[in-house]
Amino acid sequence: MTTPPTGQIRAPAAETAWNEPAALVTAMLNPPLIATLLSTTADAYTHRQASGMPWALSFIAAPMALHQGTRSALPASMRTHLSTWISRHPVLRAGFPRRAKVMVAPVQAGLRFALRHHVLELHHDCLKPASQSHTKRPQDTEMDDILRSARLIGAWMADNETAAIFAGLGVEP
């Protein structure tokens, strides 16, 4: 193994492959999927708050809905308050900042896709689902689970202050 000019040692190829995302993870981070997830979240949010979902909450919704461990831990209904849920799941909360950071670029790509393809509309810094965004798609249990989670997350976020959501999950907008 040679030493680069900066004096840093390169990791062997086997170690660098460990850090690369798996094919499934890469597939889950595609812009159309994230656009659909965000449209579903914004739709649930908008049903409770007509002004629309603050776009910054996209960076909360996607890491929550796409992370299988978080989805599994979500309650079946809105009866559990978001802050109560966060306090009952300290391990998920502890890992959330890292997951959210990793998701920034994919969420940005999903937002661009959603706005460009009229899946979402931006009104005064808030997202609303576009009227023509309802398309038929093949039934897929994991996708249904993701969208069901996105609906719950959207409704949850509508009942809380944006700053409180970010603070509760340990992240900043």
C-alpha positions as CSV (number, residue, x, y, z in Angstrom):
1,M,0.0,0.0,0.0
2,T,1.4,3.4,-1.0
3,T,1.1,6.5,1.1
4,P,-0.6,9.5,-0.6
5,P,1.4,12.7,-0.7
6,T,-0.7,14.2,2.1
7,G,0.6,11.6,4.5
8,Q,-2.9,10.0,4.9
9,I,-3.1,6.2,4.5
10,R,-5.7,4.9,2.1
11,A,-8.1,2.3,3.2
12,P,-8.0,-1.1,1.5
13,A,-10.8,-1.6,-1.1
14,A,-12.6,-4.1,1.1
15,E,-13.0,-1.4,3.8
16,T,-14.2,1.3,1.4
17,A,-16.9,-1.0,0.0
18,W,-18.3,-1.4,3.6
19,N,-19.3,2.4,3.5
20,E,-20.9,2.3,0.1
21,P,-24.8,2.2,0.1
22,A,-26.4,-1.1,-0.7
23,A,-28.4,-1.4,-4.0
24,L,-31.6,-1.5,-1.9
25,V,-30.7,1.7,-0.1
26,T,-29.8,3.4,-3.4
27,A,-33.2,2.4,-4.9
28,M,-35.0,3.8,-1.8
29,L,-33.4,7.2,-2.3
30,N,-34.6,7.8,-5.9
31,P,-36.2,11.2,-6.5
32,P,-39.6,9.9,-7.7
33,L,-40.0,7.8,-4.6
34,I,-39.1,10.7,-2.3
35,A,-41.4,13.0,-4.3
36,T,-44.3,10.6,-3.7
37,L,-43.4,10.3,-0.1
38,L,-43.3,14.1,0.3
39,S,-46.5,14.6,-1.6
40,T,-48.3,12.1,0.7
41,T,-46.8,13.8,3.8
42,A,-47.8,17.3,2.5
43,D,-51.3,16.0,1.7
44,A,-51.8,14.8,5.3
45,Y,-50.3,18.0,6.7
46,T,-52.5,20.2,4.5
47,H,-55.6,18.4,5.6
48,R,-54.9,19.6,9.1
49,Q,-53.2,23.0,8.3
50,A,-54.5,24.5,5.1
51,S,-51.5,26.7,4.7
52,G,-49.4,23.8,3.6
53,M,-46.3,22.0,5.0
54,P,-43.2,24.1,5.6
55,W,-40.7,22.8,3.1
56,A,-38.0,22.3,5.8
57,L,-40.1,19.5,7.3
58,S,-39.3,17.4,4.1
59,F,-35.9,16.8,5.8
60,I,-37.7,15.3,8.8
61,A,-40.4,13.3,7.0
62,A,-38.2,11.4,4.5
63,P,-35.6,10.0,7.1
64,M,-38.5,9.0,9.4
65,A,-40.6,7.3,6.7
66,L,-37.7,5.6,4.9
67,H,-36.0,4.2,7.9
68,Q,-37.5,0.8,8.5
69,G,-36.7,0.8,12.2
70,T,-38.5,4.1,12.7
71,R,-41.5,3.0,10.5
72,S,-41.8,-0.1,12.6
73,A,-41.9,1.9,15.8
74,L,-44.5,4.4,14.7
75,P,-47.9,4.2,16.4
76,A,-50.9,3.0,14.5
77,S,-52.8,6.3,15.1
78,M,-52.4,9.9,16.1
79,R,-53.4,9.2,19.7
80,T,-49.7,9.2,20.7
81,H,-48.3,12.7,20.6
82,L,-45.1,13.2,18.7
83,S,-43.1,14.4,21.7
84,T,-44.3,11.4,23.7
85,W,-43.3,9.0,20.9
86,I,-39.8,10.7,20.7
87,S,-39.3,10.3,24.4
88,R,-40.3,6.6,24.3
89,H,-37.7,5.9,21.5
90,P,-34.4,7.4,22.6
91,V,-32.3,5.1,20.4
92,L,-34.2,6.2,17.3
93,R,-33.9,9.8,18.3
94,A,-30.2,9.4,19.0
95,G,-29.6,8.1,15.4
96,F,-31.9,10.5,13.7
97,P,-29.5,13.4,13.2
98,R,-27.1,11.1,11.3
99,R,-29.9,9.7,9.2
100,A,-31.2,13.1,8.5
101,K,-27.8,14.4,7.4
102,V,-27.3,11.5,5.0
103,M,-30.7,12.2,3.5
104,V,-30.2,15.9,2.7
105,A,-29.0,15.4,-0.9
106,P,-31.7,12.7,-1.7
107,V,-34.4,14.9,-0.2
108,Q,-33.2,17.9,-2.2
109,A,-33.3,15.8,-5.4
110,G,-36.8,14.5,-4.5
111,L,-38.0,18.1,-3.9
112,R,-36.6,19.3,-7.2
113,F,-38.3,16.3,-9.0
114,A,-41.6,16.9,-7.2
115,L,-41.7,20.6,-8.1
116,R,-40.4,20.1,-11.7
117,H,-43.0,17.3,-12.3
118,H,-45.9,19.1,-10.6
119,V,-46.2,16.6,-7.8
120,L,-45.8,19.4,-5.2
121,E,-46.4,23.1,-5.4
122,L,-44.6,25.7,-3.3
123,H,-46.7,28.5,-1.8
124,H,-45.0,31.0,0.5
125,D,-42.4,28.5,1.7
126,C,-45.0,25.8,2.2
127,L,-45.5,22.6,0.1
128,K,-48.9,21.5,-1.1
129,P,-49.7,18.4,-3.2
130,A,-50.5,19.3,-6.8
131,S,-54.0,18.3,-7.8
132,Q,-52.8,16.1,-10.6
133,S,-50.3,14.2,-8.4
134,H,-52.6,11.3,-7.8
135,T,-51.4,8.5,-10.0
136,K,-52.0,4.8,-9.9
137,R,-49.1,2.6,-9.0
138,P,-48.6,-1.1,-8.6
139,Q,-49.4,-2.4,-5.1
140,D,-46.2,-2.9,-3.1
141,T,-46.3,-3.7,0.6
142,E,-43.1,-1.8,1.5
143,M,-44.3,1.2,-0.5
144,D,-47.7,1.1,1.1
145,D,-45.9,1.0,4.5
146,I,-43.8,4.0,3.6
147,L,-46.8,6.0,2.4
148,R,-48.9,5.0,5.5
149,S,-46.0,6.2,7.6
150,A,-45.7,9.4,5.6
151,R,-49.4,10.2,6.2
152,L,-49.1,9.7,9.9
153,I,-45.9,11.8,10.0
154,G,-47.6,14.6,8.0
155,A,-50.6,14.7,10.3
156,W,-48.3,14.6,13.4
157,M,-46.1,17.4,12.1
158,A,-49.2,19.6,11.4
159,D,-50.1,19.4,15.1
160,N,-46.7,20.6,16.3
161,E,-44.6,23.7,15.9
162,T,-41.8,23.3,13.3
163,A,-39.1,24.4,15.7
164,A,-40.3,21.9,18.3
165,I,-40.2,19.1,15.8
166,F,-36.6,19.9,14.9
167,A,-35.6,20.3,18.5
168,G,-37.3,17.1,19.6
169,L,-35.4,15.1,17.0
170,G,-32.1,16.9,17.7
171,V,-31.6,18.6,14.4
172,E,-31.6,22.1,13.0
173,P,-33.2,23.4,9.8
